[in-house]
Amino acid sequence: MKLILLIFFLSKCVLSQEYDGSVHKFHRDTFGGEKYNSRPLEISSGEIISLNKNAVKDLTKVVFGFLPDWEYAGGMHNYLNFDLITHLACFDFTVDKNGNIGNPYMWPWTSLMNKAHENGVKVILTAVNFDDDDIRNIISNNTAKYNFFNNVKNKIVTYNLDGINVDFEGLYTSDRGAPINNFMAELKEFINTELPGKEVSFASPIWNWGGYWDLKGLTESVDYLFIMAYSFYGSWSTTSGPNAPLTGSSSTSASLKAALEISPHYLDAVQAYPDKLILGLPYYGLHWTTKTSSARSETIKFIRSPRFRDAEPLALNYGKIWDTQSHTPWFRWTDTSWNQIWYDDDSSMSLKFDLAIEKNLLGIGMWALGYDGARSELWDLIQKKFYQPTAVENTGPFPGDYKLFDNYPNPFNPSTKIKFSLPLEGIHHSVSLKIYDILGREVETLVEGNKPAGNHEIEWDTGNKNLSSGVYILTFQAANGKGKIFNQSRKLLLIK
């Protein structure tokens, strides 16, 4: 009897966590009313231009961001950096049980979509439903399903969109695995046939609670997954803790790293299809009142879900505390009781970006665009990690000084790209770019001679070379002929 009660209790906890863990639903319910209180905007009109496929995106990874309609209504879209995103997912196009699709608030966002398309940013329809009965009918009733498929097609054609992201959350456990995977595969086949070149993706959970999801199969059924890498803690939590822990108390504890490295979570998908996975990260935090000042204290009450633009100035005021177990920051203060806010800043986000790079994932993403407002820290981090200007030869604008960029990818197999900049000063420069092994023996000379000012790129391909896995040293030396000499080196990791 005790065992039955324990199983029942644990199952209720898991189900409660999954339902309450839909932060997209929670934020729509919490923040959605803000759009009606915002300064009225003129509804856009006019032609929506097509994606400019010739626009150069100097990003080494896909950067996929959801933009909720309450952030659009609040004017937060004015702070978007179109050089640093590849996909703009408009949230939300609510789907009813019969497959009919509504529009986001103040739709269409014509001027915003045109600006995105001008800059080579794809605009994605986010189809949303959080009701288990509705979702079951959409994916299993052929009338509702094909009505949904055709409505998706019509929306994409009417508004010149570039694809669809399906955000169906709270599915019955029996609808996970084959039912949702087959539905997504059918949708992808339909879109590929009717609208070639348009993308089909799915917003998937970071952790396979209960083991009901077939995540490798789900990855196979779409062009890519947006992994919702958050909601490890939330309004339901009995203790405070990190929203998106990079690591846990053990290698198998629930965390982002464990989710990508063990089964039945994403291990198989990462091994087979890393280029179809986007690590979606939180631009928001969690605020509780707690019984003590200690990390992971028992909670008294869940207060709110502060966006980065609100959490960061509070953290700078009260003082950040670094949680070494999860590699995330948090802070606390006391009024009538202790308050704790756990969130992600540019330091913790940097480690998560590194995880996406280490696993060779398709890219990173965020829930949600606009949550950082006018703050620049997270944009600066994306630029630092994933932005590398396109190589040019002897053309302006010229860099102001010598620079050797991080090679990409790193680790790599079999090839990696190396970029360096030469300043206008001197016009032509004597350049040496060489590879050494860990013992200091020269392996290869990539560049030796004069190069013009500007940005340059070269690829080191080890495919036909008898080199073992390990660390190699890239050395970069340049001189302008007027006494200025520059030296820099990088570590390159070859994994076979």
C-alpha positions in Angstrom: 0.0 0.0 0.0 2.8 2.4 0.9 4.5 1.6 -2.4 1.3 2.3 -4.4 0.9 5.7 -2.6 4.5 6.6 -3.3 4.2 5.8 -7.0 1.0 7.8 -7.1 2.7 10.7 -5.3 5.7 10.7 -7.6 3.5 10.5 -10.7 1.5 13.4 -9.6 4.7 15.4 -9.0 6.0 14.7 -12.4 2.6 15.5 -14.1 2.3 18.6 -12.1 5.8 19.7 -13.0 5.2 19.1 -16.7 2.0 21.0 -16.8 3.0 23.9 -14.6 6.4 23.8 -16.3 5.0 25.2 -19.5 6.6 28.6 -19.1 5.2 29.7 -22.5 1.7 29.2 -21.2 2.5 30.7 -17.8 4.0 33.8 -19.4 1.1 34.2 -21.8 -1.3 34.1 -18.8 1.0 36.4 -16.7 2.3 38.9 -19.2 -0.4 38.6 -21.9 -2.6 41.3 -20.3 0.3 43.8 -20.7 -0.4 44.2 -24.4 -3.8 45.7 -23.7 -2.3 48.2 -21.4 0.5 49.2 -23.7 0.6 52.3 -25.9 -1.6 51.6 -28.9 0.4 50.9 -32.1 -0.8 51.5 -35.6 -1.6 48.2 -37.1 0.8 47.6 -39.9 -0.4 47.4 -43.5 1.1 47.0 -46.9 3.1 44.3 -48.7 5.3 41.9 -46.7 8.5 41.4 -48.7 10.2 38.1 -49.2 13.3 36.9 -47.4 16.5 38.5 -48.8 18.5 35.3 -49.4 21.5 37.4 -50.4 21.8 39.1 -47.1 25.1 38.0 -45.4 24.6 36.5 -41.9 28.0 36.6 -40.2 26.9 34.1 -37.6 28.5 30.7 -37.0 25.3 29.2 -35.5 21.5 29.6 -35.9 20.1 32.1 -33.4 16.4 31.4 -33.0 14.2 33.7 -30.8 10.5 33.8 -29.9 9.0 37.2 -29.9 5.7 37.2 -27.8 3.0 39.6 -28.9 3.1 41.3 -25.5 6.7 42.2 -26.1 5.8 43.5 -29.5 3.0 45.6 -28.1 5.3 47.0 -25.5 7.8 48.2 -28.1 10.6 45.8 -27.1 11.0 44.7 -30.8 12.7 48.1 -31.3 15.7 46.7 -29.5 16.2 43.6 -31.7 19.6 43.3 -33.3 19.0 41.7 -36.7 22.7 41.1 -37.3 22.6 38.7 -34.4 19.6 36.5 -35.0 18.6 34.2 -37.9 15.0 33.3 -36.9 12.2 35.4 -35.5 9.4 33.3 -34.3 6.1 35.3 -33.8 4.2 34.1 -30.7 1.5 33.1 -30.8 -0.8 31.8 -33.4 -3.3 30.0 -31.2 -4.7 26.7 -32.6 -8.1 25.4 -31.6 -9.1 21.8 -31.3 -10.4 21.8 -34.9 -7.2 23.1 -36.4 -8.3 26.7 -36.9 -5.5 29.2 -36.3 -5.8 32.7 -34.8 -3.3 35.6 -35.1 -1.0 37.3 -32.6 -2.1 40.7 -31.1 -1.9 43.5 -33.7 -1.1 41.2 -36.5 0.3 41.6 -39.1 3.6 43.0 -37.9 4.4 44.2 -41.4 7.2 46.7 -40.7 9.0 44.4 -38.3 8.7 41.4 -40.7 10.0 43.5 -43.6 13.0 44.7 -41.5 13.7 41.1 -40.6 13.5 39.9 -44.2 15.6 42.8 -45.5 18.3 41.6 -43.1 18.1 37.9 -44.0 16.2 36.9 -40.8 13.5 34.2 -41.3 10.1 34.9 -39.8 8.4 31.8 -38.3 4.8 31.2 -37.4 4.5 29.7 -33.9 1.4 27.4 -33.7 0.4 27.1 -30.0 -1.9 24.9 -28.0 -1.5 23.8 -24.3 -4.6 21.7 -23.9 -4.2 17.9 -23.9 -7.7 17.2 -25.3 -7.3 19.8 -28.0 -3.9 18.5 -29.0 -5.2 14.9 -29.1 -8.0 15.9 -31.5 -5.6 18.0 -33.7 -3.1 15.1 -34.1 -5.5 12.2 -34.4 -8.7 13.5 -36.0 -8.0 13.6 -39.8 -10.5 16.4 -40.4 -8.9 18.6 -37.7 -5.4 17.6 -38.8 -5.8 18.5 -42.5 -7.7 21.6 -41.6 -4.7 22.6 -39.5 -2.2 21.7 -42.3 -4.1 23.8 -44.9 -4.5 26.7 -42.5 -0.7 26.7 -41.9 -0.1 26.7 -45.6 -2.5 29.7 -46.0 -0.9 31.7 -43.2 2.6 31.1 -44.6 1.5 32.2 -48.1 -0.6 35.1 -47.0 2.1 36.7 -44.8 5.2 35.5 -46.7 6.4 33.5 -43.7 9.4 31.2 -43.8 8.2 28.3 -41.7 6.3 27.0 -38.7 7.3 26.1 -35.2 4.7 23.9 -33.4 4.5 24.6 -29.7 2.1 21.9 -28.4 2.7 21.4 -24.7 0.9 19.4 -22.0 0.2 16.4 -24.2 -1.3 13.2 -22.7 1.5 10.8 -22.1 0.0 8.3 -24.6 0.2 11.1 -27.3 4.0 11.5 -26.9 6.3 9.3 -28.8 4.8 7.9 -32.0 1.6 9.9 -32.2 3.2 13.4 -32.1 6.2 12.2 -34.1 4.0 10.9 -36.9 1.9 14.0 -36.9 5.0 16.2 -37.2 6.4 14.0 -40.0 3.1 14.3 -41.9 3.2 18.1 -41.4 6.7 18.3 -42.7 5.9 16.2 -45.8 2.9 18.4 -46.5 4.8 21.6 -46.2 7.8 20.3 -48.1 5.4 19.3 -51.0 3.2 22.4 -50.9 5.8 25.0 -50.0 9.3 23.8 -50.8 12.0 25.5 -48.8 9.8 26.4 -45.8 10.9 25.1 -42.4 9.0 22.8 -39.9 10.2 22.7 -36.3 8.9 21.7 -32.9 9.4 23.1 -29.4 10.5 20.1 -27.3 11.0 19.6 -23.6 14.5 19.6 -22.2 14.0 16.6 -20.0 12.1 13.4 -20.9 10.0 13.2 -17.8 8.6 9.7 -17.5 10.5 8.5 -20.6 7.4 8.9 -22.8 9.0 11.0 -25.5 10.9 9.4 -28.4 13.3 12.4 -28.9 15.5 10.9 -31.5 12.4 10.0 -33.5 10.9 13.5 -33.0 14.2 15.0 -34.3 13.9 12.8 -37.4 10.4 14.0 -38.1 11.2 17.8 -38.4 13.8 20.1 -39.8 15.0 20.9 -36.3 13.9 21.1 -32.7 13.9 24.1 -30.4 14.8 22.5 -27.1 13.1 24.4 -24.3 16.2 24.2 -22.0 14.5 25.7 -18.9 11.8 25.1 -16.2 13.8 22.7 -14.1 12.3 24.8 -11.2 9.2 26.9 -11.3 6.0 28.0 -9.5 5.5 24.5 -8.3 8.9 24.1 -6.6 9.1 23.4 -2.9 12.6 24.7 -2.8 14.3 27.6 -4.6 16.7 26.7 -7.4 18.1 27.3 -10.9 15.7 27.6 -13.8 18.3 26.1 -16.3 21.1 24.4 -14.4 24.1 23.7 -16.6 25.1 20.8 -14.3 23.5 19.0 -11.3 24.7 17.4 -8.1 25.7 14.3 -10.1 26.3 13.4 -13.7 22.7 12.0 -14.0 20.9 14.8 -12.1 18.5 16.8 -14.1 20.5 19.5 -15.9 21.2 20.8 -19.4 24.5 18.8 -19.7 22.9 15.6 -18.5 19.9 16.1 -20.9 22.4 16.1 -23.9 24.6 13.3 -22.6 22.3 10.5 -21.3 19.3 8.5 -22.4 16.3 8.6 -22.6 16.8 12.3 -23.1 18.8 13.7 -26.0 21.9 11.5 -26.2 20.8 9.6 -29.2 19.6 12.7 -31.0 22.8 14.6 -30.2 24.9 11.7 -31.6 22.8 11.3 -34.7 21.5 14.7 -35.5 23.4 17.5 -33.7 22.8 19.8 -36.7 19.0 19.6 -36.0 19.0 20.7 -32.4 18.7 24.3 -31.1 19.4 24.9 -27.4 16.7 27.3 -26.3 17.7 29.3 -23.2 15.8 31.5 -20.7 15.9 35.2 -20.7 13.9 35.2 -17.5 14.2 34.1 -13.8 12.3 32.8 -10.8 11.4 34.7 -7.7 10.3 33.1 -4.4 10.0 34.1 -0.8 11.9 31.5 1.2 12.2 30.3 4.8 15.9 30.9 5.0 18.6 32.8 3.2 20.3 29.6 2.0 20.4 28.4 -1.6 17.7 25.8 -2.3 15.8 26.9 0.8 12.3 25.7 1.3 9.9 28.1 -0.5 7.1 30.1 1.1 5.5 31.5 -2.0 6.2 31.9 -5.7 6.2 35.6 -6.5 6.8 36.1 -10.2 8.9 35.4 -13.2 11.2 38.4 -13.7 12.5 39.1 -17.2 16.3 39.7 -17.6 15.8 43.4 -18.0 14.3 43.5 -14.5 16.4 40.8 -12.7 19.8 42.1 -13.8 19.6 45.6 -12.2 18.3 44.0 -9.0 21.1 41.5 -8.9 23.7 44.3 -9.4 22.0 46.2 -6.5 21.8 43.2 -4.0 24.9 41.4 -5.1 25.2 38.2 -7.2 25.9 34.8 -5.6 27.4 32.2 -7.9 25.9 28.7 -7.5 28.8 26.3 -8.2 26.5 23.2 -8.5 24.4 24.6 -11.3 26.8 27.3 -12.6 24.1 29.9 -12.4 23.8 33.2 -10.4 21.2 34.1 -7.8 20.7 36.8 -5.3 18.7 37.5 -2.1 17.4 40.2 0.1 15.1 40.4 3.1 12.1 42.6 3.8 9.3 40.9 5.8 10.8 37.6 4.7 13.7 36.3 2.6 13.5 36.7 -1.2 15.5 34.8 -3.7 15.7 35.3 -7.5 17.5 32.7 -9.6 18.1 33.7 -13.3 20.8 33.6 -16.0 23.2 36.4 -16.8 25.9 36.7 -19.4 28.3 34.6 -17.4 26.0 31.6 -17.0 24.7 32.0 -20.5 28.2 31.9 -21.9 28.7 28.4 -20.4 25.5 27.3 -22.0 26.6 28.7 -25.4 29.8 26.8 -24.9 27.8 23.6 -24.4 26.0 24.1 -27.7 29.3 24.7 -29.4 30.9 21.6 -27.7 28.0 19.4 -28.9 28.1 20.9 -32.4 24.4 21.8 -32.2 22.6 23.7 -34.9 22.4 26.8 -32.7 21.0 28.5 -29.7 17.8 30.3 -29.0 15.9 32.3 -26.4 12.6 32.6 -24.7 12.1 35.3 -25.3 13.2 38.2 -27.5 12.4 41.5 -25.8 13.0 40.2 -22.3 16.3 41.9 -22.2 14.8 45.2 -23.3 17.4 47.9 -23.9 20.2 46.0 -22.1 23.1 44.9 -24.2 24.8 42.2 -22.2 23.2 39.2 -23.9 23.5 40.7 -27.4 27.2 41.3 -26.7 27.6 37.7 -25.6 26.0 36.4 -28.9 28.3 38.7 -30.8 31.3 37.4 -28.9 30.5 33.8 -29.3 28.9 33.5 -32.7 29.6 36.6 -34.8 32.5 36.5 -37.2 32.6 39.0 -40.0 32.7 37.6 -43.5 36.1 37.4 -44.9 37.2 40.1 -47.5 40.4 40.6 -49.4 41.8 44.1 -49.6 38.5 45.9 -49.1 37.1 48.3 -46.5 36.1 48.9 -43.9 39.5 48.0 -42.5 40.0 46.7 -39.0 41.8 49.0 -36.6 44.3 46.5 -35.4 45.6 43.0 -35.7 43.4 40.2 -34.5 43.3 36.4 -34.6 39.7 35.2 -34.1 38.7 31.9 -32.4 38.6 29.2 -35.0 35.3 27.5 -35.8 34.3 24.9 -35.1 36.5 23.9 -32.2 36.7 21.0 -31.4 36.7 20.0 -35.1 36.9 17.1 -37.4 38.2 17.2 -40.1 38.4 20.9 -40.9 38.2 24.3 -39.1 38.0 27.9 -40.3 40.6 30.4 -39.1 40.0 34.1 -39.5 42.4 37.0 -38.9 42.4 40.8 -39.5 45.1 43.1 -40.7 44.8 46.9 -40.1 44.9 49.6 -42.7 48.2 50.8 -41.2 50.9 49.6 -43.5 48.5 48.5 -46.3 50.5 45.2 -46.8 51.7 43.0 -44.0 54.1 40.1 -43.6 52.0 37.3 -42.2 52.9 33.9 -40.9 50.3 31.4 -39.8 51.5 28.0 -38.7 50.3 24.9 -36.9 52.4 23.0 -34.2 51.7 19.9 -32.2 51.7 19.8 -28.4 55.4 19.0 -28.4 56.3 22.1 -30.4 56.9 20.4 -33.7 55.8 22.2 -36.8 52.9 20.4 -38.5 51.9 22.8 -41.3 52.4 26.3 -42.7 49.1 27.8 -43.7 50.2 31.3 -44.7 53.7 32.7 -45.3 54.1 36.0 -47.1 52.5 39.4 -47.7 48.8 39.9 -47.2 46.8 43.1 -47.8 44.9 45.0 -45.1 41.4 43.6 -44.4 39.8 40.4 -43.1 41.0 37.1 -44.2 39.9 33.5 -43.8 41.6 30.2 -44.3 40.5 26.6 -43.8 42.7 24.0 -42.2 41.6 20.6 -43.5 43.2 17.6 -41.8 41.1 15.0 -43.8 44.1 13.8 -45.9 46.7 14.2 -43.2 47.8 11.4 -40.9 47.2 13.4 -37.7 46.1 12.0 -34.3 43.4 13.5 -32.1 44.6 16.1 -29.7 45.6 19.7 -29.1 47.4 21.7 -31.8 48.8 25.2 -31.5 48.0 27.8 -34.1 50.6 30.7 -34.2 49.9 34.0 -35.9 52.6 36.5 -36.5 52.3 39.7 -38.5 54.4 42.8 -39.2 53.7 46.1 -41.0 57.3 46.8 -42.1 57.5 49.8 -39.7 58.6 48.0 -36.6 55.2 46.9 -35.4 55.1 43.1 -34.8 52.1 41.2 -33.6 52.1 37.7 -32.1 49.1 35.5 -31.0 48.3 31.9 -30.6 45.2 29.6 -30.2 44.6 26.0 -29.1 42.9 23.9 -31.7 41.3 20.5 -30.7 41.1 17.8 -33.3 38.8 15.0 -32.4 38.6 11.9 -34.6 
